[in-house]
Amino acid sequence: MRLEEILGYEDIVIQCHDNPDADAIASGFALQEYLKSKGRSSKLVYSGPREITKRNLRLMVEMFEIPLEYLRGLEEAPDLLVTVDCRAGQGNVSTLPYQELAVIDHHLLEESEELPRLHEIRSDHGACATVLWDMLRKAGFAVEQNRRLSTALYYGLYMDTNELKNITHPLDKDMRDLLKTDGDAIARLKNANLSLNEITISGQAFASLHCDQEHRFAVAQVRPCDPNILGVVSDMVMSVDVVDVSVAYYHKPGEGVKLSVRSCLEKADADSVVRWLVRGLGDNGGGDAKKAGGRIAEEDLRIACLDDGWDDLSGAAGRLIYKRLTGYFRTDGLRAPIQLRAGDYEPTGGETLYRKKKVPVGYVPAERLFPVGTEIVIRMMEGDTTQTVTHGLCIMIGVDYEIYHTEMATLLKKYDLSEEAYPIESGYPPVVYNAATGEAKPLAAYARQCIPKDTALIRARQMDRRFEVFTKWGSCLKGESGDWLASQVSDPQDIYIIRQRIFEKTYEEAADDRMEEN
């Protein structure tokens, strides 16, 4: 979806989720500022049972002059309703009427979820603010010339990634680095995160903390409050050294249970934990791998408690969450990953010989980007890596636009090189930075094609559960069910992982009489 596609509508309403956070407010503000620049008026709204009370959010709205309206409903359906940082039909979004719907979000999609024609969902982004920032840039909107908007977007990312600690996507990093913000405003917002009453509520929650040290999770009961406080408490609990998953919740008679989950585990992402906790009892409120929220309906809570012989709903809510969370960590799906170590690895006999398809990949000699001796940062989907430019250093771009580095001598053994341009059509075209100056060079401008030689052969088997590979080079690689364990034909101890989607694009089965080295 491109922002230009919504310019044909006259009556536009932008809706944040109920109890909007900084990311939702910043995202809605960004879209409204874009429409304003194009001569289109719009309303920025949120609904739900209560108005926001958190001091930092009210200060954010006031400081950046964001025309955010609280309403219970709409009398007439607008031509277009755009939900930001949420999707209509989720448990954290009150239904508003519309003639046509658009969605801009960064939360995980549910299986078989139907989306409207106009949508932009990027579940790998740390904040919806990043999605809007990128869409604005592509639409030619000069974000850097709007200091209020730049600062709001930065603060949305800051709050939605646990103070920038959970940033992984390179676009999040680019926005963080490139936005021109008001440092004083950010400092004021940081210092206004909790009121005296809210810190009292948080302190009482910590006194009620129940921790399972075996499975490394904790559950904290919070008295009824602004739901955003649940996220604050859950974030604080995550700082405890024996906690990898935290749940903060409150029970409000007549309303049910609200809960907020945080996780730092790949095997137990926050969105999956919430779905497990509310299954059959309520709704998940949308989320991602690090943070998610949900709701348990009052009547469903009552029925579940009666089934277990509990009559005190407030106390029973905590016991139910703790019981379900314990069950989650004892399920077979969370078995410890298989560990495979170079030097100790023994082939099972189930491996098959594969060769690389004649599919072009990309390469860039690093010295074409920056002079030899320059320290560079390669920004990619997998994270940032720092290297020093040498005459032999090459940066490779795979078929799924994954990035890695190698030496020219190794490259020449495995590939036939050409000077034909290698097209990069990734959602995030990879970038290389000068570590000292910050100068950026997009790889798309320099990438050339290389084609695998016939000798590129490996032995591999597909894994049916999570696994970890400790390579002969000292690194630890992590694979998921469906990924492939591969090794060199000439050196079975040179083991590594090939992602499932990459393997299917780049390898084909070979005859056993082709025993050359990869």
C-alpha positions in Angstrom: 0.0 0.0 0.0 1.2 3.5 -0.9 0.0 6.6 1.0 -1.0 8.2 -2.3 -3.7 5.6 -2.6 -5.8 7.2 0.2 -5.7 10.7 -1.3 -8.9 10.0 -3.4 -11.1 9.9 -0.3 -12.7 13.0 1.2 -13.9 12.0 4.6 -11.1 10.2 6.4 -10.9 9.0 10.0 -7.6 7.7 11.5 -8.2 5.3 14.5 -5.7 4.3 17.1 -6.4 1.3 19.3 -8.2 1.7 22.6 -5.9 2.9 25.3 -3.4 4.2 22.7 0.3 4.2 23.5 3.0 6.5 22.2 3.6 4.4 19.0 -0.1 4.5 18.0 -0.4 8.2 18.7 2.8 9.0 16.7 1.7 6.8 13.8 -1.7 8.4 13.6 -0.2 11.9 13.9 2.2 11.0 11.0 -0.6 10.0 8.7 -2.6 13.1 9.6 0.3 15.4 8.9 0.8 13.7 5.5 -2.9 14.2 4.6 -2.7 17.8 5.8 0.3 18.4 3.5 -1.9 17.2 0.6 -4.8 19.4 1.5 -6.9 16.6 3.0 -8.6 17.0 6.3 -8.9 14.1 8.7 -9.8 13.1 12.2 -7.4 11.3 14.6 -9.4 9.4 17.1 -9.5 6.5 19.6 -12.4 4.9 21.4 -12.9 2.4 24.2 -14.2 2.5 27.8 -11.9 5.3 29.0 -9.8 8.3 28.1 -6.0 8.1 28.4 -4.7 9.2 31.8 -1.0 8.4 31.6 1.0 11.6 32.2 3.6 11.0 29.4 0.9 10.4 26.8 -1.1 13.4 27.8 2.1 15.5 27.7 3.0 14.0 24.3 -0.4 15.1 22.9 0.0 18.6 24.4 3.6 19.1 23.5 3.4 18.2 19.9 -0.1 19.7 19.4 -1.6 16.4 18.3 -5.4 16.8 17.7 -6.3 13.4 19.2 -10.0 13.0 20.0 -11.6 10.5 22.3 -15.1 9.3 21.2 -17.5 6.6 21.9 -18.6 6.1 18.3 -19.3 7.8 15.0 -22.7 8.9 13.8 -21.9 8.4 10.2 -19.5 6.1 8.5 -16.5 7.9 6.9 -15.5 7.3 3.3 -12.3 5.7 4.7 -11.3 4.5 8.2 -7.6 3.9 8.6 -6.6 1.9 11.7 -3.0 2.5 12.8 -0.9 0.2 15.1 -4.0 -2.1 15.2 -6.5 -3.9 13.0 -10.3 -3.7 13.1 -11.8 -6.7 14.8 -9.0 -7.2 17.3 -9.8 -7.3 21.0 -8.1 -3.9 21.7 -10.1 -1.9 19.0 -13.6 -0.7 19.4 -15.6 -1.1 16.2 -16.3 2.1 14.3 -18.4 2.3 11.1 -16.7 2.8 7.8 -17.4 2.6 4.1 -13.9 1.4 3.3 -11.2 0.2 5.6 -7.4 0.6 5.4 -4.8 -0.9 7.9 -1.3 0.2 8.8 0.2 -2.0 11.5 3.3 -3.9 12.7 1.8 -6.6 14.8 1.8 -10.3 14.0 -0.8 -11.6 11.6 -3.1 -14.4 12.6 -3.5 -17.5 10.5 -6.0 -17.0 7.6 -6.7 -13.4 8.7 -8.5 -11.5 6.0 -7.1 -8.0 5.2 -8.7 -5.1 3.4 -7.5 -4.1 -0.1 -5.6 -1.2 1.4 -3.1 -2.5 4.0 0.5 -2.3 5.0 1.5 -4.9 7.6 5.1 -5.2 8.6 5.3 -7.6 11.5 9.1 -7.5 11.6 9.3 -3.8 12.5 9.7 -2.7 16.1 7.1 0.0 15.9 4.3 1.2 13.6 6.0 4.6 13.7 8.8 3.1 11.6 6.3 1.8 9.0 4.8 5.3 8.7 8.2 6.9 8.6 9.2 4.7 5.7 5.9 5.2 3.9 6.3 9.0 4.3 9.7 8.9 2.8 8.6 6.9 -0.2 5.8 9.4 -0.7 8.3 12.2 -0.9 7.2 13.8 2.5 10.1 15.6 4.1 9.9 14.2 7.7 13.1 15.9 8.7 11.6 19.3 8.1 8.8 18.6 10.7 10.6 18.6 14.1 7.4 17.9 16.1 6.6 14.9 13.9 10.2 13.6 13.9 10.3 13.8 17.7 6.9 12.1 18.1 8.0 9.2 15.8 11.2 8.8 17.7 9.4 8.6 21.0 6.9 6.1 19.5 9.8 3.9 18.6 11.6 4.5 21.9 8.5 3.4 23.9 7.5 0.4 21.7 11.0 -1.1 21.8 11.6 -0.9 25.5 13.7 2.3 25.3 15.3 1.1 22.0 16.7 -2.1 23.7 14.6 -4.4 21.4 15.4 -2.9 18.0 16.3 -5.5 15.4 15.0 -4.4 12.0 17.4 -2.2 10.1 14.7 0.3 9.2 14.1 0.9 13.0 17.8 1.6 13.3 17.8 3.9 10.3 14.9 5.9 11.7 16.6 6.1 15.1 19.8 7.4 13.5 18.3 9.8 10.9 15.5 11.6 12.6 16.2 15.1 13.7 14.6 15.3 17.1 14.0 17.8 20.0 16.3 16.4 22.7 14.6 18.5 25.4 11.2 17.2 24.5 12.4 13.6 24.6 13.9 14.2 28.0 10.7 15.7 29.4 8.7 12.7 28.1 11.1 10.2 29.6 10.8 11.9 33.0 7.0 12.0 32.8 6.6 8.3 32.3 5.1 7.6 35.8 3.0 9.8 38.1 3.3 9.4 41.9 0.1 7.4 41.9 1.3 5.2 39.1 4.6 4.4 40.8 2.6 3.5 43.9 0.5 1.1 41.8 3.7 -0.4 40.4 5.2 -0.8 43.8 2.2 -2.7 45.0 2.4 -4.9 41.9 6.0 -5.9 42.7 4.9 -6.8 46.2 2.5 -9.4 44.7 5.1 -10.8 42.3 5.0 -14.6 41.8 8.1 -16.0 40.1 8.7 -19.5 38.7 12.5 -19.7 38.7 12.5 -23.1 37.0 10.8 -21.8 33.9 11.9 -18.2 34.3 8.6 -16.4 34.3 6.8 -14.0 36.6 3.3 -12.9 37.2 2.4 -9.6 38.8 -1.1 -8.5 39.9 -1.8 -4.8 39.4 -4.8 -2.9 40.8 -7.2 -1.5 38.1 -5.5 1.4 36.3 -4.8 2.8 32.9 -4.0 -0.3 30.9 -0.7 1.3 29.7 0.6 0.9 33.3 0.4 -2.9 32.8 3.0 -2.5 30.1 5.2 -0.4 32.4 5.0 -3.0 35.2 5.7 -5.9 32.8 8.7 -4.0 31.4 10.1 -3.5 34.9 9.6 -7.1 35.9 11.7 -8.1 32.8 14.7 -6.4 34.5 14.7 -9.2 37.2 17.7 -11.5 36.5 15.6 -14.7 36.7 12.8 -13.6 34.4 12.6 -14.2 30.7 8.8 -13.9 30.4 6.6 -11.5 32.5 2.8 -11.1 32.8 1.2 -8.1 34.5 -2.6 -8.2 34.9 -5.5 -6.6 36.6 -9.1 -7.8 37.2 -11.8 -5.2 37.2 -15.3 -6.5 38.2 -17.7 -6.3 35.3 -14.9 -5.7 32.8 -12.8 -8.8 33.1 -9.0 -9.2 33.0 -6.5 -7.1 31.1 -3.0 -8.5 30.8 0.3 -7.4 29.3 3.1 -9.8 28.4 6.8 -9.3 27.7 9.3 -11.9 26.5 13.0 -12.1 25.5 12.7 -15.7 24.3 12.6 -16.7 20.7 10.9 -20.0 21.7 8.2 -18.3 23.7 7.4 -15.0 21.9 5.0 -12.7 23.7 2.2 -13.0 21.1 2.2 -16.8 21.4 2.1 -16.6 25.2 -0.9 -14.2 25.1 -2.8 -16.5 22.7 -2.2 -19.4 25.0 -3.3 -17.5 28.1 -6.6 -16.2 26.7 -7.5 -19.2 24.5 -11.2 -20.0 24.9 -11.7 -17.1 27.4 -11.1 -13.8 25.5 -9.2 -12.0 22.9 -5.5 -11.2 22.2 -5.0 -7.5 21.7 -2.3 -7.8 19.0 1.4 -8.0 19.6 4.8 -9.2 18.5 7.6 -11.3 19.7 8.7 -9.0 22.5 5.4 -7.5 23.8 1.7 -8.3 23.5 -1.6 -7.7 25.3 -4.9 -9.5 25.8 -8.2 -9.7 27.6 -10.2 -12.4 29.4 -13.9 -11.8 29.5 -15.6 -11.6 32.9 -18.1 -14.4 32.3 -15.5 -16.7 30.7 -13.3 -16.1 33.7 -16.1 -17.0 36.0 -16.8 -20.2 34.2 -13.1 -21.2 34.2 -12.9 -20.5 37.9 -16.0 -22.5 38.7 -14.5 -25.5 36.8 -11.4 -25.3 39.0 -13.5 -24.8 42.2 -12.4 -21.1 42.7 -14.9 -18.5 43.8 -12.7 -15.4 44.4 -12.4 -14.0 40.8 -9.6 -11.5 41.5 -7.4 -14.1 43.2 -8.5 -16.8 40.8 -7.5 -14.7 37.8 -3.9 -14.8 39.0 -4.0 -18.5 39.7 -5.5 -19.2 36.2 -2.7 -17.2 34.5 0.0 -18.8 36.6 -1.5 -22.3 35.9 -1.7 -21.7 32.2 1.7 -20.2 31.9 3.2 -23.2 33.7 1.4 -25.5 31.3 2.8 -23.4 28.4 6.4 -24.0 29.4 5.8 -27.7 30.0 4.4 -28.4 26.5 6.4 -30.4 24.0 6.6 -27.5 21.7 9.0 -25.8 24.0 11.5 -28.6 24.2 15.1 -27.5 24.4 16.8 -27.3 21.0 19.0 -30.0 19.7 22.6 -29.0 20.0 25.1 -30.0 17.3 28.8 -29.2 17.6 31.5 -29.2 14.9 34.1 -31.8 15.9 31.5 -34.0 17.6 29.0 -34.2 14.8 28.2 -37.6 13.4 26.1 -37.8 10.2 22.9 -39.8 10.7 22.8 -41.3 7.2 19.7 -39.4 6.4 21.6 -36.6 4.6 21.1 -36.1 0.9 23.5 -34.6 -1.6 22.5 -31.2 -3.0 24.0 -28.8 -5.5 23.4 -25.1 -5.8 21.0 -24.1 -8.6 22.3 -21.7 -11.3 20.6 -18.9 -9.5 22.5 -15.6 -9.6 23.4 -13.9 -6.3 25.0 -10.6 -5.6 28.5 -9.5 -4.6 30.2 -6.2 -3.9 34.0 -5.9 -3.3 34.1 -3.8 -0.1 36.8 -1.5 -1.5 34.3 -0.3 -4.1 32.3 1.3 -1.3 35.1 2.7 1.0 38.9 2.9 0.9 40.9 0.0 2.3 41.4 0.3 6.0 37.9 1.9 6.6 35.9 0.4 9.4 32.4 -0.2 8.0 29.0 -1.2 9.5 27.0 -3.6 7.3 23.3 -3.0 8.2 21.1 -6.0 7.3 18.0 -7.9 8.3 20.1 -10.1 10.6 21.6 -7.2 12.5 24.6 -4.9 12.2 28.1 -6.3 11.7 31.4 -4.3 11.7 34.3 -5.1 9.4 37.5 -3.4 8.2 37.8 -3.0 4.4 40.6 -5.1 2.9 41.5 -5.8 -0.8 39.9 -9.2 -0.4 36.7 -8.5 1.6 33.5 -9.1 -0.4 29.9 -8.5 0.7 27.4 -11.2 -0.6 23.7 -10.7 -1.2 21.7 -13.9 -1.3 18.5 -14.8 -3.1 16.4 -13.8 -0.1 18.6 -10.6 0.2 20.4 -12.1 3.2 23.8 -10.5 3.7 27.1 -12.1 4.7 30.8 -11.4 4.0 33.5 -13.6 2.5 36.9 -13.4 0.9 37.4 -12.9 -2.8 39.5 -16.1 -3.0 36.7 -18.1 -1.6 34.2 -16.4 -3.9 36.2 -17.2 -7.0 36.3 -20.9 -6.1 32.6 -21.2 -5.9 31.2 -18.6 -8.3 31.6 -17.2 -11.8 31.7 -13.4 -11.5 30.2 -10.9 -13.9 29.8 -7.1 -14.0 26.0 -7.3 -14.7 24.0 -5.4 -12.1 22.3 -7.5 -9.4 18.8 -6.2 -8.8 17.8 -5.8 -5.1 14.0 -5.6 -4.6 14.0 -6.3 -0.8 11.6 -4.4 1.5 14.8 -3.2 3.1 17.7 -2.7 0.6 20.9 -3.3 2.6 23.1 -0.4 3.4 26.8 -0.1 4.4 27.9 2.8 6.7 31.3 4.3 7.3 31.6 3.6 11.0 33.5 6.9 11.7 31.5 9.4 9.6 28.1 7.7 9.2 28.2 8.1 5.4 25.8 5.5 3.9 26.3 3.5 0.7 23.3 1.4 -0.5 24.5 -2.0 -1.8 21.9 -1.8 -4.6 24.0 0.8 -6.4 27.2 -1.5 -6.5 25.9 -5.1 -6.5 27.0 -7.3 -9.4 25.9 -10.8 -10.3 27.8 -14.1 -9.7 26.6 -17.6 -10.6 27.4 -20.8 -8.6 29.8 -23.2 -10.3 28.9 -26.8 -10.9 31.1 -27.9 -8.0 28.9 -26.2 -5.4 27.8 -29.4 -3.5 26.7 -30.1 0.1 25.1 -32.8 2.1 22.0 -31.7 4.1 18.9 -32.8 6.0 15.8 -30.9 7.0 15.2 -30.6 10.7 11.9 -31.2 12.4 12.5 -29.1 15.6 14.6 -26.2 16.8 18.3 -26.7 16.8 21.6 -25.0 17.5 24.8 -25.4 15.6 28.2 -24.6 17.1 30.4 -24.1 14.1 34.1 -24.9 13.7 34.6 -21.1 13.5 33.3 -20.6 17.0 29.9 -19.1 16.3 26.5 -20.4 17.4 23.8 -20.5 14.8 20.1 -21.1 15.7 17.7 -22.9 13.4 13.9 -23.5 13.5 11.9 -26.6 12.5 12.0 -26.8 8.7 15.5 -25.3 8.4 18.3 -27.4 6.9 21.5 -28.7 8.6 24.2 -28.6 5.9 27.9 -29.7 5.8 30.7 -29.6 3.2 31.1 -32.9 1.3 34.8 -32.9 1.9 34.5 -31.9 5.6 31.4 -33.3 7.4 32.4 -31.4 10.5 32.0 -28.0 8.7 28.3 -27.8 9.7 26.0 -24.8 9.3 22.4 -23.8 8.9 20.5 -22.9 5.7 17.1 -21.3 6.2 14.2 -23.2 4.7 13.0 -20.5 2.3 16.6 -19.9 1.1 17.3 -23.6 0.7 14.3 -24.1 -1.5 15.3 -21.3 -3.8 19.0 -22.2 -4.1 19.5 -26.0 -3.9 18.4 -29.0 -5.8 19.1 -32.7 -5.3 22.3 -34.0 -7.0 23.4 -37.5 -8.0 25.7 -39.4 -5.5 28.4 -39.6 -8.1 28.9 -35.8 -7.9 31.1 -35.8 -4.8 33.0 -32.6 -5.3 33.6 -30.1 -2.5 31.2 -27.2 -2.0 
